[in-house]
Amino acid sequence: MNSAFAFCGFYVAKADSNLYNQASQVIIARDGKRTVLTMANDYQGSVNDFAMVVPVPVVLTEEQVKVGEPAIIERLDAFSAPRLVEYFDEDPCDRSYLEDEVFRTPAAPQAASEMKESRDNALGVTVEEEFTVGEYDIVILSAKESNGLEVWLRENGYEIPNGASEILQPYIQQNLKFFVAKVNLTEYENTGFKSLRPLMMAYESPKFMLPIRLGMLNAQGEQDLIVYLLSPKGQVELTNYRTVKVPSNVEIPEFIQQEFAPFYKAMFAKSYEQNGKKVAFIEYAWNMANCDPCSAQPLNQEELEKAGVFWLNNGRNRQFNNVFITRLHVRYDRDHFPEDLKFQETANNQLFQGRYIIRHPFREKRDCEAAQTYYQSVRERQDKEAITLSRLTGWNLYDIRKKINFVEFKNVPWWRRIFGS
């Protein structure tokens, strides 16, 4: 039997970012102090009103910013998404079922005039850089106090939510700069794209963090954020919040093959609640050289470079096994995530994936002694799968059992095979 099949089963479904109405997605490629940050825009509304304000550790120049390709984020999402796999039990009379362990799965604006410069100085705001990249007008700002920065942004046509100054102040105290973008309508029309493309920025700083607090200002409730962290070393973890793995390697009923999306959403929500809403979940951690099972093919070298991986051409680092991907899923709100996300690289190369298993019973009638043992064990297995599903999701056990196609079996006396019925 093919060993890959024996371990993995067949991949049949994935839980990608499309499960969530507003899931922000970010790629961070990091090696040492060097970072390439890619931010996908899930902005919904008129591009006239779009404004992005992102605290950054350094002043960025035009050559450090570019427009990315949405397809790369889609590829990373598909490659790292939690997945459903299926196994098919063999004929129990072809071998002793009790001896079978094959199926046991391991567990911007133009230059300012003198009057405008005077106004900027009065507000304590300095325009460090301004340029246009793709469909975006971008300015890099420094500021002395948050009220002045909020006033400057409004006076210069940036639609920002009320109360922004309170959130901006801690960044100013840390001497961070502000990457501010809005849409250049002429350039946007020229691109022919129907949605805004990701923005990428490259910089060097000891700070390894992702600001999320500004995004909470205009949020209606909890938000989902999926971060794809790429490193030549190993897993990336949070230092200021707990990082835990999503429940994985569990056997669930067959009908989940048609209900995988609601299953995963319910399971994630329950795990989120049980962990006090204050953790980040690892959904995938794997070497980019392979996948097992594959919900999508690994990214090739060209795609990895478009994702911001900058170390592939450095001699010994040419191999894909020097790209380790950690997929973190964070659901956050103001009450439970008062701080921005702070990361650290680790040398942990342990592989992990959100993986959920369906085992299809052999349903044809057989009369051998092993078949009777098999049918009884399958019924016990199906009962256990129902309980597991209820525990993971909070779904009603009675409702779950109604959806399960239980294997029927009758105890056949041993002598019937000799004397006949």
Wavefront OBJ file of the C-alpha trace (Angstrom):
o trace
v 0.000 0.000 0.000
v 1.218 3.484 -0.774
v 2.737 4.888 2.420
v 1.534 8.423 1.724
v -2.018 7.145 1.456
v -1.628 5.110 4.621
v -0.559 8.146 6.618
v -2.563 10.935 5.065
v -5.696 9.657 3.440
v -7.206 11.713 0.648
v -7.504 15.466 1.030
v -11.131 16.464 0.438
v -11.801 19.974 1.805
v -10.152 22.984 3.433
v -11.122 25.777 5.823
v -9.647 28.856 4.156
v -10.127 32.568 4.834
v -13.355 32.613 2.807
v -15.104 31.147 5.852
v -15.001 34.552 7.502
v -16.839 37.651 6.319
v -14.021 40.064 7.132
v -10.767 38.200 7.624
v -7.773 40.486 7.267
v -4.702 38.741 5.885
v -1.066 39.688 6.382
v 2.195 38.102 5.224
v 5.335 38.737 7.270
v 8.620 37.427 5.882
v 11.274 37.883 8.558
v 14.956 37.008 8.893
v 16.954 38.669 11.647
v 16.038 42.365 11.696
v 14.819 42.415 8.105
v 11.097 42.328 7.400
v 8.864 42.335 4.348
v 5.272 43.065 5.380
v 2.382 42.488 2.963
v -1.091 43.731 3.899
v -4.165 42.612 2.008
v -7.050 45.046 1.950
v -10.468 43.648 2.829
v -11.885 47.180 2.492
v -15.571 47.288 1.620
v -16.917 50.586 0.352
v -16.078 53.409 -2.005
v -12.375 53.714 -2.789
v -12.849 57.483 -2.368
v -13.160 56.901 1.376
v -10.293 54.430 1.738
v -7.537 55.373 4.188
v -4.849 53.189 5.729
v -2.778 54.342 8.684
v -0.107 51.879 9.811
v 2.528 52.558 12.480
v 5.973 51.568 11.163
v 9.340 51.532 12.953
v 11.304 53.532 10.348
v 10.833 56.150 7.643
v 10.119 54.301 4.402
v 11.222 55.568 1.000
v 9.483 54.915 -2.311
v 11.826 52.075 -3.241
v 10.865 50.222 -0.044
v 7.164 50.078 -0.956
v 5.448 48.243 -3.773
v 2.067 46.845 -4.743
v 1.748 43.093 -4.290
v -0.200 40.385 -6.056
v -3.479 39.197 -4.488
v -2.904 35.718 -5.934
v 0.087 35.159 -3.635
v -2.034 35.620 -0.533
v -4.637 33.296 -2.014
v -1.903 30.695 -2.620
v -0.599 30.904 0.938
v -4.143 30.668 2.259
v -4.917 27.574 0.215
v -1.605 25.900 1.067
v -1.886 26.395 4.830
v -5.629 26.074 5.406
v -6.931 23.486 7.910
v -7.947 20.414 5.964
v -10.323 17.468 5.949
v -9.010 14.048 4.900
v -10.781 10.752 4.379
v -9.902 7.073 4.709
v -11.784 4.033 3.425
v -11.904 0.859 5.502
v -11.035 -2.328 3.662
v -13.057 -5.525 3.497
v -12.718 -6.947 7.034
v -12.676 -10.494 5.649
v -9.560 -9.781 3.583
v -7.468 -9.510 6.745
v -7.859 -9.404 10.497
v -9.356 -6.037 11.313
v -8.026 -6.182 14.854
v -4.486 -6.348 13.500
v -5.025 -3.379 11.218
v -3.315 -0.208 12.362
v -2.944 1.333 8.919
v -5.966 3.547 9.388
v -5.155 4.623 12.922
v -4.109 8.205 12.357
v -1.443 9.880 14.442
v -2.800 11.463 16.936
v -0.938 61.491 -1.906
v -0.982 65.249 -2.268
v 1.583 67.333 -4.164
v 4.477 69.081 -2.399
v 3.284 71.345 0.412
v 3.274 75.120 0.075
v 4.942 77.348 2.683
v 1.536 77.979 4.284
v 0.848 74.254 4.506
v 4.279 73.625 6.012
v 3.540 76.201 8.661
v 0.244 74.489 9.473
v 1.973 71.083 9.681
v 4.538 72.514 12.104
v 1.812 73.964 14.272
v 0.206 70.522 14.502
v 3.528 68.865 15.286
v 3.414 66.749 12.127
v 6.331 66.270 9.729
v 5.912 64.788 6.251
v 9.020 62.641 6.005
v 8.297 61.143 2.577
v 5.510 61.240 -0.006
v 5.145 59.261 -3.218
v 2.727 57.257 -5.352
v 2.970 53.490 -5.742
v 0.499 51.802 -8.062
v -2.986 53.005 -7.151
v -1.902 54.443 -3.788
v -0.776 57.916 -2.721
v 1.459 57.404 0.287
v 2.920 59.734 2.903
v 5.248 58.818 5.754
v 4.607 60.982 8.803
v 6.200 61.614 12.157
v 4.282 63.388 14.885
v 4.828 64.975 18.292
v 1.346 64.467 19.697
v -1.714 62.485 18.708
v -4.318 65.267 18.587
v -2.233 67.144 16.030
v -1.822 64.000 13.953
v -5.558 63.304 13.989
v -6.298 66.903 12.932
v -3.668 66.706 10.154
v -5.161 63.511 8.774
v -8.677 64.960 8.693
v -7.566 68.264 7.169
v -5.733 66.371 4.435
v -8.752 64.322 3.409
v -8.179 61.052 5.252
v -11.328 59.381 6.525
v -10.372 58.110 9.969
v -12.671 57.038 12.800
v -13.416 59.233 15.787
v -11.218 58.697 18.814
v -8.110 57.911 16.781
v -5.852 60.211 18.834
v -6.120 58.020 21.932
v -4.866 55.010 19.979
v -2.203 56.980 18.100
v -0.530 58.396 21.221
v 1.304 55.213 22.352
v 2.859 54.855 18.898
v 4.103 58.439 19.029
v 5.609 57.778 22.462
v 7.483 54.819 20.960
v 8.848 57.144 18.253
v 7.149 55.130 15.508
v 6.377 56.680 12.143
v 3.068 56.463 10.290
v 2.582 54.913 6.873
v -0.517 56.614 5.466
v -2.146 55.613 2.182
v -5.202 56.612 0.186
v -6.329 55.787 -3.323
v -5.180 57.773 -6.325
v -8.391 57.521 -8.335
v -6.738 58.136 -11.710
v -4.131 55.438 -11.149
v -6.773 53.076 -9.773
v -8.874 53.400 -12.920
v -5.787 52.784 -15.044
v -4.997 49.507 -13.263
v -8.265 47.897 -14.357
v -8.510 46.016 -11.053
v -11.888 45.737 -9.359
v -10.435 45.701 -5.856
v -7.443 47.244 -4.129
v -4.240 45.247 -4.300
v -2.017 44.416 -1.309
v 0.659 46.825 -0.172
v 4.162 45.568 0.573
v 6.881 47.299 2.553
v 10.452 46.264 3.340
v 12.383 47.625 6.305
v 14.997 46.783 8.893
v 14.246 47.062 12.593
v 14.633 45.027 15.794
v 10.881 45.489 16.356
v 8.995 42.370 15.254
v 5.392 43.368 15.706
v 2.075 43.922 13.952
v -0.130 46.856 14.997
v -3.797 45.885 15.333
v -5.263 48.487 17.691
v -6.023 51.110 15.042
v -8.152 48.558 13.208
v -10.412 48.184 16.229
v -11.624 51.791 16.124
v -14.241 51.260 13.441
v -14.858 47.562 14.123
v -18.407 46.417 14.803
v -17.233 43.527 16.978
v -14.707 40.749 16.895
v -12.351 40.638 13.928
v -10.477 37.750 12.356
v -6.862 38.140 11.337
v -4.804 35.487 9.572
v -1.046 36.036 9.590
v 1.279 34.011 7.362
v 4.725 34.171 8.984
v 7.648 33.078 6.805
v 11.029 32.403 8.410
v 14.252 30.551 7.520
v 14.510 29.264 11.097
v 11.242 27.678 12.253
v 7.951 28.488 13.923
v 7.086 32.069 14.833
v 5.248 32.660 18.103
v 3.712 35.563 19.984
v 5.550 36.875 23.032
v 2.714 38.864 24.626
v -0.181 36.451 24.099
v -0.424 32.698 24.382
v -0.009 30.735 21.169
v -1.941 27.453 21.101
v -2.698 24.871 18.448
v -6.197 24.384 17.100
v -7.701 20.985 17.961
v -6.413 18.545 15.357
v -6.075 14.894 14.297
v -9.571 14.023 15.457
v -11.997 11.594 13.825
v -15.402 13.069 13.031
v -18.606 11.716 11.408
v -18.879 11.211 7.661
v -21.553 13.870 7.156
v -19.015 16.590 8.023
v -17.668 16.142 4.496
v -20.722 18.162 3.378
v -20.610 20.490 6.402
v -16.904 21.161 6.865
v -17.194 24.965 6.798
v -19.833 25.236 9.569
v -17.980 22.549 11.529
v -14.695 24.448 11.477
v -16.300 27.787 12.302
v -18.133 26.273 15.273
v -15.053 24.420 16.478
v -12.874 27.530 16.237
v -15.455 29.641 18.077
v -15.703 27.110 20.903
v -11.908 26.851 21.248
v -11.701 30.647 21.236
v -14.240 30.848 24.070
v -12.595 28.082 26.080
v -9.239 29.883 25.924
v -10.670 33.126 27.288
v -10.547 34.934 23.926
v -6.920 35.884 24.622
v -4.896 33.478 22.474
v -3.614 33.137 18.931
v -4.199 29.805 17.237
v -1.642 27.988 15.128
v -3.549 26.478 12.211
v -0.489 25.326 10.290
v 3.273 25.088 10.832
v 5.267 23.335 8.144
v 8.343 23.416 6.005
v 7.549 24.907 2.609
v 9.473 22.092 0.905
v 6.473 19.751 1.109
v 3.020 19.126 2.543
v 1.299 16.026 3.889
v -1.500 15.973 2.801
v -1.485 18.861 0.354
v -4.535 21.094 0.189
v -2.575 23.044 -2.474
v 0.905 22.688 -3.920
v 3.774 24.417 -2.084
v 4.720 27.815 -3.455
v 7.599 27.757 -5.922
v 10.634 30.042 -5.650
v 9.111 32.791 -7.796
v 5.927 32.808 -5.719
v 7.876 32.830 -2.453
v 9.839 35.860 -3.602
v 6.567 37.606 -4.470
v 5.445 36.783 -0.923
v 8.465 38.720 0.370
v 10.952 35.888 0.973
v 14.302 37.564 0.352
v 16.830 34.971 1.544
v 16.454 32.233 -1.086
v 19.417 33.352 -3.206
v 21.882 33.455 -0.329
v 24.026 30.417 -1.089
v 23.136 27.722 1.453
v 19.637 29.180 1.772
v 18.609 28.388 -1.759
v 16.548 25.374 -0.739
v 12.858 25.702 0.032
v 13.424 23.866 3.274
v 14.739 27.190 4.560
v 11.226 28.631 4.375
v 9.069 27.661 7.322
v 5.476 28.886 7.335
v 3.472 29.514 10.495
v -0.205 30.320 10.003
v -1.628 32.194 13.000
v -5.351 32.872 13.328
v -6.237 35.653 15.754
v -9.779 36.657 16.669
v -9.596 39.887 18.601
v -11.523 42.796 20.089
v -10.682 45.810 22.254
v -11.321 44.079 25.568
v -9.210 40.973 25.053
v -6.341 42.242 22.880
v -5.228 45.557 24.418
v -1.716 45.263 22.932
v -0.371 44.944 19.414
v 0.983 41.564 18.360
v 4.656 41.002 19.215
v 6.453 38.044 17.650
v 9.630 36.056 18.031
v 11.368 33.624 15.695
v 12.151 30.198 17.133
v 14.184 27.191 16.029
v 11.151 24.948 16.557
v 10.696 22.930 13.364
v 7.926 20.716 14.695
v 5.316 20.143 11.996
v 1.642 20.778 12.701
v -1.565 21.113 10.748
v -5.228 21.505 11.522
v -6.312 18.098 10.211
v -9.703 16.420 10.565
v -10.353 12.807 9.653
v -13.304 10.959 8.152
v -13.161 7.160 8.069
v -15.691 5.563 5.752
v -16.832 2.137 7.007
v -16.916 -0.918 4.763
v -20.681 -1.371 4.390
v -21.068 -4.549 2.338
v -22.322 -7.564 4.278
v -19.678 -10.099 5.257
v -19.991 -13.230 7.393
v -16.453 -13.986 8.522
v -15.561 -13.844 12.198
v -13.449 -10.728 11.666
v -16.447 -8.986 10.082
v -18.517 -9.282 13.247
v -15.725 -7.804 15.319
v -15.259 -5.104 12.683
v -18.936 -4.059 12.512
v -19.161 -3.814 16.274
v -15.969 -1.733 16.473
v -17.245 0.596 13.736
v -20.458 1.196 15.655
v -18.411 2.046 18.745
v -16.219 4.290 16.589
v -19.235 6.141 15.201
v -20.563 6.728 18.718
v -17.182 8.134 19.714
v -17.077 10.381 16.597
v -20.465 11.837 17.526
v -19.311 12.618 21.063
v -16.079 14.148 19.750
v -17.987 16.372 17.339
v -20.337 17.558 20.078
v -17.413 18.305 22.395
v -15.510 20.276 19.725
v -18.424 22.348 18.456
v -21.019 22.462 21.215
v -23.574 20.991 18.808
v -26.385 18.918 20.274
v -25.419 15.243 20.456
v -28.933 14.046 19.622
v -28.983 16.171 16.442
v -25.550 14.876 15.464
v -26.581 11.247 15.879
v -29.624 11.785 13.633
v -27.246 12.681 10.775
v -24.970 9.667 11.149
v -25.484 6.659 8.903
v -24.766 4.071 11.577
v -23.480 0.670 10.513
v -26.002 -2.059 11.284
v -24.739 -5.390 12.567
v -26.102 -8.509 14.206
v -24.193 -10.988 16.287
v -24.084 -14.165 14.196
v -23.567 -17.331 16.300
v -20.262 -18.948 15.473
v -21.873 -22.295 14.696
v -24.083 -20.808 11.979
v -21.085 -20.630 9.650
v -20.745 -24.432 10.040
v -24.334 -25.689 10.383
v -25.982 -22.976 8.290
v -29.011 -20.913 9.282
l 1 2 3 4 5 6 7 8 9 10 11 12 13 14 15 16 17 18 19 20 21 22 23 24 25 26 27 28 29 30 31 32 33 34 35 36 37 38 39 40 41 42 43 44 45 46 47 48 49 50 51 52 53 54 55 56 57 58 59 60 61 62 63 64 65 66 67 68 69 70 71 72 73 74 75 76 77 78 79 80 81 82 83 84 85 86 87 88 89 90 91 92 93 94 95 96 97 98 99 100 101 102 103 104 105 106 107
l 108 109 110 111 112 113 114 115 116 117 118 119 120 121 122 123 124 125 126 127 128 129 130 131 132 133 134 135 136 137 138 139 140 141 142 143 144 145 146 147 148 149 150 151 152 153 154 155 156 157 158 159 160 161 162 163 164 165 166 167 168 169 170 171 172 173 174 175 176 177 178 179 180 181 182 183 184 185 186 187 188 189 190 191 192 193 194 195 196 197 198 199 200 201 202 203 204 205 206 207 208 209 210 211 212 213 214 215 216 217 218 219 220 221 222 223 224 225 226 227 228 229 230 231 232 233 234 235 236 237 238 239 240 241 242 243 244 245 246 247 248 249 250 251 252 253 254 255 256 257 258 259 260 261 262 263 264 265 266 267 268 269 270 271 272 273 274 275 276 277 278 279 280 281 282 283 284 285 286 287 288 289 290 291 292 293 294 295 296 297 298 299 300 301 302 303 304 305 306 307 308 309 310 311 312 313 314 315 316 317 318 319 320 321 322 323 324 325 326 327 328 329 330 331 332 333 334 335 336 337 338 339 340 341 342 343 344 345 346 347 348 349 350 351 352 353 354 355 356 357 358 359 360 361 362 363 364 365 366 367 368 369 370 371 372 373 374 375 376 377 378 379 380 381 382 383 384 385 386 387 388 389 390 391 392 393 394 395 396 397 398 399 400 401 402 403 404 405 406 407 408 409 410 411 412 413 414 415 416 417 418 419 420 421
